[in-house]
Amino acid sequence: MAKYLFVYHGGGAPNPADHKKIMDAWGAWFGSMGAAVIDGGNPVGKSSTVKSDGSLASGGGANPASGYSLIEASSLEDAHKKAKGCPILQAGGSIEIAQAMDM
């Protein structure tokens, strides 16, 4: 089985009234994948980018990361299938999928 990095983009912070509902949705999604969840990850703070000249630019670019997870899947198609159930998609966000290469 290969490892896939899911990088979440967008989605925004939930309002306090919806927090439990959203956290329950994430828990159910992770639960549906069982042992395939290697690292459920976390949300991330504001992004910055180190440019090729070594300078630091704040903002993380056009579509900054908002979180990550590491998931085990048999193929990109399997990872895509698993990603489709992610609650961030219902919040208008997106998921970048990349295979993590063992070195």
Secondary structure, 3 states (H helix, E strand, C coil): CEEEEEEEECCCCCCHHHHHHHHHHHHHHHHHHHHHEEEEEEECCCCEEECCCCCEEECCCCCCEEEEEEEEECCHHHHHHHHCCCHHHHCCCEEEEEEECCC
